[in-house]
Amino acid sequence: MGKLGVALVLLLALAAGGCAPGAKANLSKIQNGMSEDQVAEELGPPESVKLVQFPQQKGKFVVWEYNMVPETPNCPSKMLGRSLAAVCTVGFSEVAISHAEAEPHWVYFEDGKLAFASRAVDCAQYDCRVWPVEVSQVKVDK
């Protein structure tokens, strides 16, 4: 393998190291029954918090929202052009692409315990009610 080939392999290896974890990888770190502190330890503080009430439900869920890339990890090594762009821009292009592909995911708490986690629900379609809560009002010891 020539110098160009070695350089290309090294560039691709560096770019693959910047692989952003997907929602499936992140959500597999948490389990029902975990406390808010345990979830924050695994996923970090939420990007937004809301109270959500679904039709026919008496109580409200405390919902933490995280923006995560789709189910499969978004690795720059998947495409040569993307890998080279990530390396040439010191990863900035991959960060921008990953951020553009991120989708909101909700982590639902009931009585202070994790009850469910999924892609965010479109409340306009499912007629749920939403009340925003300031993230600073959530106790997250990190």
N, C-alpha and C positions, 0 to 999 in steps of 0.2 A: 504494500500500500504506500502510495506516495505521500509527500508532505501535505498536499491538498486533501487527500483522503483522511489522514490522521486529524487534520484541523477540523474537517467536517464532522467526524465522529465525536471529537471533543466538544464542538459547538452544540451538537444534538444532545449530548449527555448533560451539558450545562442547562440547556433549555428544558429538558425533561425533568430536571430537578425542581423546576418552578411550577410543577403541575398543581393546579388548584384543586383541593378536594371537593367532591360533589356532595349534593344533598344527602344521597344515600350513605356515603361514608360518614358525614357529620351526624346524621340522625341515628346511625347505628351505635353511636357512643352513649346514647341516652335510653332510659327504659321507664316504663310506667311506674309510678310510685316514688320517683326521685324527687327530692326537694328542689326548690328554686336555686338554693346555693349549689347543689350538686350539678344541676343543669348548667349554671353559670360557669362552674369549674370546667366543664367539658366544652361548652360552646362559646363562652365569653358572655359579656353583657349583651342584652338584646338591642337591636337597632331602633325598635319602637315597641311600645306596650299599649294594649287596648283591652277593654272589657267587651266581650262578645256574647250576645244572647241569641240563640237559635229559636225558630218557631217551635211552639209546644214545649219549650224548656222554661222552667221556673227560675232557675239560677243563671248566673253569668259565669263564663270562663274568663280567667285572666289569660291573655294571649300575648306571648312574646314573639316578635317578628324578627326573622333573620333573612337577609338576602343571600341565597346560595346558588351556585351554578347548577344546571340540570343534573339529573340522576347519575349520569356517567361523568367521571372526572374529565375536566377540560385540560388535556395535556398538550403543550405545544409540540411534543414529539409526534403527534398524530399527522401533522402535515409539514412537509419540508419547508414550504414558504413561511408558514407561521413560526416555525422553529428558528429559521434564519432571521426573521423580523424580530423575534423576541431577543435573540442574542445581540443583534446589531443595535437594538434600542435598549439594551441592558434590562430586558424584561418588561419595559413599559407598555409595549404593544400588547403583550399577553395579558397584563393586568387590565388594560382597557377592554380587550375582547371579553375576558372573563366577567368583568363588571357589567358589560352590556348584555351578557347572556344570563346574568343572575336573575333569579325569580324569588318572590317572597315566599317564605315557609313559616308556618305557625307552630308554636309549641304551646299546647293548652294545659293550664293548671286549674285544678278544682280542689278547693280546700288546701291550697299550698302544696299540692302534690301533682306531678306530671300525670296527665290523663291521656294525652294523645299528641301526635306530631304529624304534620302533613304539609303539602303545598297549601298556600293561603287559599281561603274560600272567597269566592266572589259574592259578597253579601247582597249586591244588587240583584243577582240571579236567585239566590237562595233565601232572600227576605230575612236575613239576620240583622240585628241591630248592633251598632258599634259605637263605643265611647272611647275616645283617645285618653290615654293616661301619660303623664310625663315620665320619661325613663328615669329621671332623678328621684321619682317617688318610689321606685322599686328598690328594695334592699338587695344589693348584690355585693357581697364582700369579696373583692378581688384585689 
